[in-house]
Amino acid sequence: MGFPTINLARTGANIVRLRKAASLTVHDLQAVFGFNSPQAIYKWQRGICLPKVDNLLALSALLNVPMEQILVCSSNIIPIHEQQAAAC
């Protein structure tokens, strides 16, 4: 048995799509989150990293979608024993 993993690249592309659909710019998000620079948002959009859970919750409210609609799961489900071995 396994569990899904988050596809960073597709999630990043989804953030871009949802942001544009909401007519928001990267700088709009920067202002809402109070970031000194937009680099974190660009990293989310490029699939380098994910927003922290609190930022993901705020992003979902701002984009008016549930968090589950922001995150894109990989179609591959990695067996638990492989994930445990990779973590060691």
ROSE-4610 file (N, C-alpha, C; in Angstrom, 1 decimal, always signed):
// ROSE-4610
residu = [M/M/M/G/G/G/F/F/F/P/P/P/T/T/T/I/I/I/N/N/N/L/L/L/A/A/A/R/R/R/T/T/T/G/G/G/A/A/A/N/N/N/I/I/I/V/V/V/R/R/R/L/L/L/R/R/R/K/K/K/A/A/A/A/A/A/S/S/S/L/L/L/T/T/T/V/V/V/H/H/H/D/D/D/L/L/L/Q/Q/Q/A/A/A/V/V/V/F/F/F/G/G/G/F/F/F/N/N/N/S/S/S/P/P/P/Q/Q/Q/A/A/A/I/I/I/Y/Y/Y/K/K/K/W/W/W/Q/Q/Q/R/R/R/G/G/G/I/I/I/C/C/C/L/L/L/P/P/P/K/K/K/V/V/V/D/D/D/N/N/N/L/L/L/L/L/L/A/A/A/L/L/L/S/S/S/A/A/A/L/L/L/L/L/L/N/N/N/V/V/V/P/P/P/M/M/M/E/E/E/Q/Q/Q/I/I/I/L/L/L/V/V/V/C/C/C/S/S/S/S/S/S/N/N/N/I/I/I/I/I/I/P/P/P/I/I/I/H/H/H/E/E/E/Q/Q/Q/Q/Q/Q/A/A/A/A/A/A/A/A/A/C/C/C]
num = [1/1/1/2/2/2/3/3/3/4/4/4/5/5/5/6/6/6/7/7/7/8/8/8/9/9/9/10/10/10/11/11/11/12/12/12/13/13/13/14/14/14/15/15/15/16/16/16/17/17/17/18/18/18/19/19/19/20/20/20/21/21/21/22/22/22/23/23/23/24/24/24/25/25/25/26/26/26/27/27/27/28/28/28/29/29/29/30/30/30/31/31/31/32/32/32/33/33/33/34/34/34/35/35/35/36/36/36/37/37/37/38/38/38/39/39/39/40/40/40/41/41/41/42/42/42/43/43/43/44/44/44/45/45/45/46/46/46/47/47/47/48/48/48/49/49/49/50/50/50/51/51/51/52/52/52/53/53/53/54/54/54/55/55/55/56/56/56/57/57/57/58/58/58/59/59/59/60/60/60/61/61/61/62/62/62/63/63/63/64/64/64/65/65/65/66/66/66/67/67/67/68/68/68/69/69/69/70/70/70/71/71/71/72/72/72/73/73/73/74/74/74/75/75/75/76/76/76/77/77/77/78/78/78/79/79/79/80/80/80/81/81/81/82/82/82/83/83/83/84/84/84/85/85/85/86/86/86/87/87/87/88/88/88]
x = [+0.8/+0.0/+0.9/+0.5/+1.2/+0.3/+0.9/+0.1/+0.6/-0.2/+0.1/+1.2/+1.9/+2.9/+2.5/+3.0/+2.6/+3.6/+3.1/+3.8/+4.1/+5.4/+5.8/+5.6/+6.0/+6.0/+4.5/+3.7/+2.3/+1.5/+1.9/+1.3/+1.7/+3.0/+3.4/+2.7/+2.5/+1.7/+0.3/-0.3/-1.6/-1.8/-0.8/-0.8/-0.8/+0.0/+0.0/-1.3/-1.9/-3.2/-4.3/-4.3/-5.3/-5.1/-3.9/-3.6/-4.1/-3.8/-4.2/-5.7/-6.3/-7.8/-8.4/-7.7/-8.2/-7.8/-7.2/-6.7/-5.7/-4.8/-3.8/-2.4/-1.6/-0.2/+0.7/+1.9/+2.8/+3.0/+3.1/+3.3/+2.0/+0.8/-0.4/-0.2/+0.2/+0.4/+1.5/+2.6/+3.6/+3.1/+2.3/+1.7/+0.8/-0.1/-1.0/-0.2/+0.8/+1.6/+2.6/+2.8/+3.8/+5.2/+5.5/+6.9/+7.7/+9.0/+9.8/+10.1/+10.2/+10.4/+9.5/+9.3/+8.4/+9.0/+10.3/+11.0/+10.3/+9.7/+9.0/+7.9/+7.1/+6.0/+6.5/+7.6/+8.2/+8.7/+9.2/+9.6/+8.4/+7.3/+6.1/+5.7/+5.7/+5.2/+6.1/+7.4/+8.4/+8.4/+7.7/+7.8/+9.0/+9.7/+10.9/+10.6/+9.5/+9.1/+7.6/+7.0/+5.6/+5.4/+4.2/+3.9/+3.8/+4.2/+4.0/+2.5/+2.1/+0.6/-0.2/+0.3/-0.5/-0.6/+0.5/+0.4/-0.5/-0.5/-1.3/-2.8/-3.1/-4.5/-4.9/-4.0/-4.3/-4.4/-3.6/-3.7/-5.0/-5.4/-6.7/-7.9/-7.8/-8.9/-8.8/-7.6/-7.4/-7.9/-7.6/-7.9/-9.4/-10.0/-11.3/-11.5/-10.5/-10.6/-10.1/-10.5/-10.0/-8.5/-7.8/-6.4/-6.1/-7.0/-6.9/-6.9/-7.5/-7.5/-6.3/-5.4/-4.2/-3.1/-3.1/-2.1/-2.4/-1.4/-1.6/-0.8/-1.5/-0.9/-0.3/+0.8/+1.4/+0.5/+0.5/-0.3/+0.3/+1.6/+2.3/+2.1/+1.7/+1.7/+2.9/+3.7/+5.0/+4.7/+5.0/+4.8/+5.5/+4.8/+5.3/+6.7/+7.0/+8.3/+9.4/+9.1/+10.1/+10.4/+9.3/+9.5/+10.3/+10.0/+10.8/+12.2/+12.5/+13.9/+14.6/+13.9/+14.5/+14.8/+14.0/+14.2/+15.3/+15.7/+16.8/+18.2]
y = [-1.2/+0.0/+1.2/+2.3/+3.5/+4.7/+5.9/+7.1/+8.1/+9.0/+10.0/+11.0/+11.5/+12.5/+13.8/+14.9/+16.2/+16.4/+16.7/+17.0/+18.5/+18.8/+20.3/+21.1/+20.6/+21.3/+21.6/+20.6/+20.8/+21.6/+21.5/+22.4/+23.9/+24.1/+25.4/+26.0/+25.2/+25.6/+25.9/+25.1/+25.3/+26.6/+27.0/+28.2/+29.4/+29.3/+30.4/+30.5/+29.4/+29.4/+30.0/+29.6/+30.1/+31.5/+32.0/+33.4/+34.2/+33.8/+34.6/+34.6/+33.5/+33.4/+34.4/+34.6/+35.5/+37.0/+37.2/+38.5/+39.1/+38.3/+38.7/+38.6/+39.6/+39.5/+38.9/+38.5/+38.1/+39.1/+40.4/+41.5/+41.7/+41.4/+41.4/+40.4/+39.2/+38.1/+38.5/+39.1/+39.6/+40.5/+41.5/+42.5/+41.8/+40.9/+40.2/+39.4/+38.7/+37.9/+38.7/+39.9/+40.8/+40.4/+39.7/+39.4/+40.6/+40.6/+41.7/+41.6/+40.4/+40.2/+39.2/+39.1/+38.1/+36.7/+36.5/+35.3/+34.0/+34.0/+32.8/+32.4/+33.4/+33.2/+32.6/+33.2/+32.6/+31.2/+30.9/+29.5/+28.6/+29.0/+28.2/+27.9/+29.0/+28.9/+28.0/+28.0/+27.2/+25.8/+25.5/+24.1/+23.8/+24.8/+24.6/+24.2/+24.8/+24.5/+24.8/+24.3/+24.6/+25.6/+26.3/+27.3/+26.5/+27.1/+26.6/+26.4/+25.5/+25.2/+26.5/+27.4/+28.6/+29.5/+29.5/+30.3/+29.6/+28.3/+27.6/+27.8/+27.8/+28.1/+29.5/+30.5/+31.9/+32.0/+31.3/+31.3/+30.7/+29.7/+29.1/+30.0/+30.7/+31.7/+32.9/+33.3/+34.4/+34.0/+32.8/+32.3/+31.8/+31.7/+31.2/+29.7/+28.9/+27.5/+26.7/+25.5/+24.6/+24.3/+24.1/+23.8/+22.6/+21.6/+20.4/+20.7/+21.9/+22.3/+23.0/+23.4/+24.0/+23.0/+22.0/+20.9/+19.9/+19.5/+18.4/+17.2/+16.1/+14.9/+14.2/+13.5/+12.7/+11.5/+11.1/+9.9/+8.6/+8.7/+7.5/+7.5/+6.4/+6.2/+5.4/+6.0/+5.3/+4.4/+3.1/+2.2/+2.8/+2.6/+3.1/+2.5/+1.3/+0.7/+1.4/+1.8/+2.5/+3.9/+4.6/+5.9/+5.8/+4.8/+4.7/+4.4/+3.6/+3.3/+4.5/+5.3/+6.5/+7.6/+7.6/+8.5/+8.2/+6.9/+6.5/+6.8]
z = [+0.0/+0.0/+0.0/-0.7/-0.7/-0.5/-0.6/-0.5/-1.5/-1.9/-3.0/-2.6/-3.5/-3.3/-4.1/-3.7/-4.4/-5.5/-6.7/-7.9/-7.8/-7.5/-7.3/-8.6/-9.7/-11.0/-11.4/-11.3/-11.7/-10.7/-9.4/-8.4/-8.7/-9.0/-9.3/-10.5/-11.6/-12.7/-12.4/-11.4/-11.0/-10.2/-9.4/-8.7/-9.7/-10.7/-11.7/-12.4/-12.8/-13.4/-12.5/-11.3/-10.3/-10.0/-9.9/-9.6/-10.8/-12.0/-13.2/-13.3/-13.0/-13.1/-12.1/-11.0/-9.9/-10.2/-11.4/-11.8/-10.8/-10.2/-9.3/-9.9/-9.5/-9.9/-8.8/-9.2/-8.1/-7.1/-7.5/-6.5/-5.7/-6.2/-5.3/-4.2/-4.6/-3.5/-2.6/-3.1/-2.2/-1.1/-1.6/-0.7/+0.4/-0.1/+0.8/+1.9/+1.5/+2.4/+3.2/+2.8/+3.6/+3.3/+2.2/+1.9/+1.5/+1.8/+1.4/-0.1/-0.6/-2.1/-2.6/-3.9/-4.4/-4.6/-4.2/-4.5/-4.0/-2.9/-2.4/-3.3/-3.8/-4.7/-6.0/-6.5/-7.8/-7.6/-6.4/-6.1/-6.1/-5.5/-5.5/-7.0/-7.8/-9.2/-10.1/-9.8/-10.5/-10.0/-8.9/-8.4/-7.6/-7.2/-6.4/-4.9/-4.4/-3.1/-3.0/-1.9/-1.6/-0.6/-0.6/+0.5/+1.8/+2.9/+4.2/+4.4/+5.3/+5.4/+5.7/+6.6/+6.9/+5.6/+4.8/+3.6/+2.6/+2.5/+1.6/+2.0/+3.3/+3.7/+3.3/+3.5/+3.1/+1.6/+0.9/-0.6/-1.1/-0.5/-0.9/-0.6/+0.5/+0.8/-0.3/-0.6/-1.5/-2.9/-3.3/-4.6/-4.7/-3.5/-3.4/-3.8/-3.5/-3.8/-2.6/-2.4/-1.3/-1.6/-0.5/-0.6/-1.5/-1.5/-2.4/-3.8/-4.2/-5.6/-6.0/-5.1/-5.4/-5.6/-4.7/-4.7/-5.8/-6.6/-7.6/-7.2/-7.0/-6.6/-7.8/-7.6/-8.6/-8.9/-10.1/-10.5/-10.0/-9.7/-9.2/-7.6/-7.1/-5.7/-5.3/-4.5/-4.1/-2.9/-3.0/-1.8/-0.6/+0.5/+1.8/+2.1/+1.8/+2.2/+1.4/+0.1/-0.7/-0.1/+0.3/+0.9/+2.2/+3.0/+4.3/+4.0/+3.0/+2.7/+2.1/+1.3/+0.8/+1.9/+3.0/+4.0/+4.9/+5.0/+5.9/+5.4]
